Amino acid sequence: MASRYASQRSPIVPGAMLLRAIPTMAVVRHGDDHFPELLPGITLVSAQSQHDDALLMIDEALAAAHGGPSALYAKARAALRTRPVDLAPTGDARNGSATVWAVSGDEFISGRLGLITTCLPEPWRGSLPATGVVLAVPRAGLMLVHVPTGDGLARALGTMSSRARNEYDDGADPLSPFLYYISAQGLSQQLSEYGPDGARLIIQGPFRRVYEHFSAGHSVRRTD
């Protein structure tokens, strides 16, 4: 499903609005409360399905007749919360510490960044774990999630990084090839970058203590 922007010829249907992530650089900001950037470089906007497209609503003037961007965003958030998601382990399900969950279901999965605790696996659903979560959102219809719980963290990060890059390069409506960390306090940071030598983890900030606790004995390239 490709994405395009709402216009006078593409009417907004408030009852059909959901949330969808797009690269922050594509957003013309009219106020931080309208379009929150929930991960570095990724911003959530109101959107609706129209034919084979996701119609993105980022125009303040078009939204004015429907209560403004903030009102549409709130309605879209409430509607998205009621939609089901598919949560499937993609790692070794027998070793929970290394399991990566794939969250999918439709092309609005990326909007779940604003409701991340609702799509975490049990027993963490409903609140952020004390160790935080690692995320990848390579395209609009897929999210990868890992909860650090044991010494499988390094393996899980490698699995996520590889899949995120492949999905970003080959999937429809790409968002970001990077890994991200969200702490228990809701603070986010980017965990990976790409250079001539391939992917590199960025071990700093709140994630540093988590990584060093669970990855003792594993080598890592670190930036401080």
N, C-alpha and C positions, 0 to 999 in steps of 0.2 A: 504494500500500500504506500504510494508516494504521498508526499505532503505538499500543500500549497496554502497560500494565505487567503483569508476571507476577503471578500470585496463586495461592492454594491450588487454585483451580479450573482454572488454566491451567498445567499441569505443565511444568517445565524438562526439556529433553532435552539433556544436555551435548554429545552428539555432533553436534547440529544448531546449536550456538552459533556465531555470527559476531560481528563488531563493527559498530556503527552509531552515528552521531553524533546527539546531541540537544542542545537548548539547555541550557547549564549551569544555568540557573535552574530547570529541571525535575528536577534531580538532588538527591536527599537523600544527602549525603555520609556515608560511614562510614569514611573514610580516603582520603587522596590517592592511595594506591597502587592502590585499587580502580577509581577512575573518573578517569583523567587528563584534564585540560583541555588539549588540544593546540593550540587556537587560542582567542583571547579570546572567551568566550561560547559555545564549542562543546566539548562533552565526549563522550568515547567510552564506550559501555557495551556489555556483552554482550547479544546479541539473537538471536532465532531466528524463522524464518517459521512462522506458524500460520494456516492458512486464508488470508484476505486481509489479515492483520495482520502487523506485525513486533512480536513479543512482547519487550519490554524487560526485562532482568533488572537491577534496581537495588536489590533487597531482600536485605540481608545474611542474614536468617533463612532465606529460601527457598534461598539458595545454600549454606547450611551443610552440607547433606547431600551436596553435590557438591564439597567441598573448600574452599568459601568463594568470595567474589567474585573474589579475585586468581587462584585456580586456574581458574575458569571463563573469566576474561578471557584468561589465557595460552593455554588451549585454543582459544578463539575466534580469537585472533590467528593461531595456527598454521593453523587451518582456512581463514581468510580468505586467507592467503598463497597457497594452492593454487588459488584461484578465478581464472578468466580475466577480463580486463577488455578493453573496447573503447577504443582510443585513436585519435581522429580529429582532424586539424587543422581548425579552424573559421575560421582567418584565411587570409592569402595564403600558401599553401604554398611559393610560389617565393621568398618573402622570410622566411627563418627567424627573423629578428630580430623580426618582428611576429606570428609564428604563435601562436595560442592553441589548445591541445589540449583537447578535451572527453573526459573519462574517464567511461564509462558501462558498462552491462552488466546491473545489477540494483539493487535497492533497498538494497543494503549497500555501495555504492560509497563512501559517506561514511566508512565504517570504514577506508578506505585512508589516511586522515589519519595513522593509526598506522604505516603502511607506505609512506609517500609515495614513497620512492626506487624502490619496485618498480613504480610506474606512471608514471615519468617517461619521456619519449621518448628514444630513442638520440640522442647518445652518452652521455647523463647517467644512464641507468638504473643503479641500484645505489648511487649516492652523490649527495649534494647538490652542485650546481654551485657554483663559486667565487662566482658572482654571486647565489646563492640562487634561490628560485622565488617567483612570485606565484600565489596561489590564490584561488579563489572556490568556496564550497560552498553554493549557494543552496537546494538541497534534497537529500534523502537519496540520491537516485538519480543525482546529477550532480556532477562536480567539473570546474572549469576551471583549466588550468595554463598559465603562461607562464614561460619561462626568458629573462631579460634577456641578450641577446647583441649588440644593436646599436641603431641609432637609431630602431627601430620601437617602442620601449618605450612611449612616450606613446600611440601609436595602439592598441597592444595593451591598455593599461589602460582606454582608453575603450571598446573593444569588450567587454572582460570586465565592466566596471562596468554597462554597459547590459544585457547579457544576464543578469547575476546578479540585477539588480533585477527584470527581467521574469519570470525563472524563479521567484524568491522570491515574487512577487506572485501568479503564476498556477499554479505547480506544486504537486504533492502533497507533503505532509510538509515544509514549508519549514524551513530552518535559519537562514540569514543572508544578507542582501543585500550584505554588505560584501566588499571585497578584503582579502587578508592577504598578508604577506611572511614567508617563512622564510629566514633567512640560512644561509650555509654551516655555521655553528656550531650550527644548530638553533634559534636564537632566533626567536620569532614576534612580529609586531605587526600591528595593524589599519591598513590603508592608506586607507580611505575612510569617509566618513560622509555623512549626508543631512540637509539642512535645507530651508528655504523656497525656496532657489534651486536645489535639486537636489543632485546628487552633488558631493563635494569630496574631493580627494586630501589625505592627511595625510603630508607629506614631512618626516620626522624620523627620528631614531634610525639604526640600521644601513642602512635603505633610502635615506637621504638621499644618501649617496655614490654608490650605484648609480644612482639616478635622475639625478643631476646629471652623471654620467659619460656616460650614454647619451642624455640628453635635452637636450644643449646646443642653445640656439636656440629651445626650446619654452617658452612661458610657463606658469606654474603658480602656483596659490594655495598658499601654504605655511604651516604652523604650526610654530613653533619652541619 
